[in-house]
Amino acid sequence: MIEKILRALGGARSDRVGRNTRTLYHWRCSCGGHSRGPGGWLIPADAEYAAQRHQWNKGVGHQMPEVYSTEEEAL
């Protein structure tokens, strides 16, 4: 049964994303701040936390940055 579930998930993913790509998550802010460094985060919650840390460091009233995803070639 687990094999069927994994196969179904693998099939859905291959329809949506090419074999040599991966989804990476980044953040950008209206103040001009953005995620830095090569690549991004593989887990959306990690990018959201980094965006939230940016908001906290800027002080009260700063807007929450936008988290977005990109499809990039896997190494």
C-alpha positions as CSV (number, residue, x, y, z in Angstrom):
1,M,0.0,0.0,0.0
2,I,2.8,2.4,0.8
3,E,4.4,1.6,-2.5
4,K,1.1,2.6,-4.3
5,I,1.0,5.9,-2.4
6,L,4.6,6.7,-3.2
7,R,4.2,5.8,-6.8
8,A,1.1,8.0,-7.0
9,L,2.9,10.9,-5.4
10,G,5.9,10.4,-7.7
11,G,3.7,10.3,-10.8
12,A,2.0,13.5,-9.8
13,R,5.3,15.3,-9.1
14,S,6.8,14.2,-12.4
15,D,3.8,15.6,-14.3
16,R,4.2,18.9,-12.6
17,V,8.0,19.2,-12.4
18,G,10.7,17.9,-14.7
19,R,13.0,15.2,-13.5
20,N,16.0,17.5,-13.2
21,T,14.3,20.4,-11.4
22,R,13.5,21.2,-7.8
23,T,11.3,23.8,-6.1
24,L,13.1,26.4,-4.1
25,Y,11.5,29.1,-1.9
26,H,12.7,32.7,-1.6
27,W,11.4,35.9,0.0
28,R,11.3,39.5,-1.1
29,C,10.1,42.7,0.7
30,S,8.7,46.0,-0.5
31,C,11.6,47.8,1.2
32,G,14.0,46.1,-1.2
33,G,15.2,43.3,1.0
34,H,15.3,39.8,-0.4
35,S,16.7,36.4,0.4
36,R,20.4,36.1,-0.4
37,G,22.9,33.5,-1.3
38,P,22.9,30.7,-3.8
39,G,19.7,28.7,-4.2
40,G,17.0,29.1,-1.6
41,W,15.1,26.9,0.8
42,L,13.7,23.5,0.0
43,I,10.9,23.9,2.7
44,P,8.5,26.8,2.5
45,A,8.4,27.2,6.3
46,D,12.2,27.9,6.3
47,A,11.7,30.8,3.8
48,E,8.7,32.1,5.8
49,Y,10.8,32.1,9.0
50,A,13.7,33.9,7.3
51,A,11.2,36.5,6.0
52,Q,9.7,36.8,9.5
53,R,13.2,37.4,10.9
54,H,13.7,40.2,8.4
55,Q,10.4,41.8,9.5
56,W,11.4,41.5,13.2
57,N,14.8,43.1,12.6
58,K,13.2,46.1,10.8
59,G,10.9,47.0,13.7
60,V,7.3,47.6,14.5
61,G,5.0,48.3,11.6
62,H,7.3,46.7,8.9
63,Q,5.3,44.7,6.3
64,M,5.7,40.9,6.1
65,P,7.8,40.0,3.0
66,E,6.4,37.8,0.3
67,V,7.5,34.2,0.0
68,Y,7.6,32.8,-3.5
69,S,8.8,29.7,-5.3
70,T,10.9,29.0,-8.3
71,E,11.7,25.9,-10.3
72,E,15.5,25.5,-10.7
73,E,17.7,22.9,-12.3
74,A,18.9,20.3,-9.7
75,L,22.6,19.9,-9.5
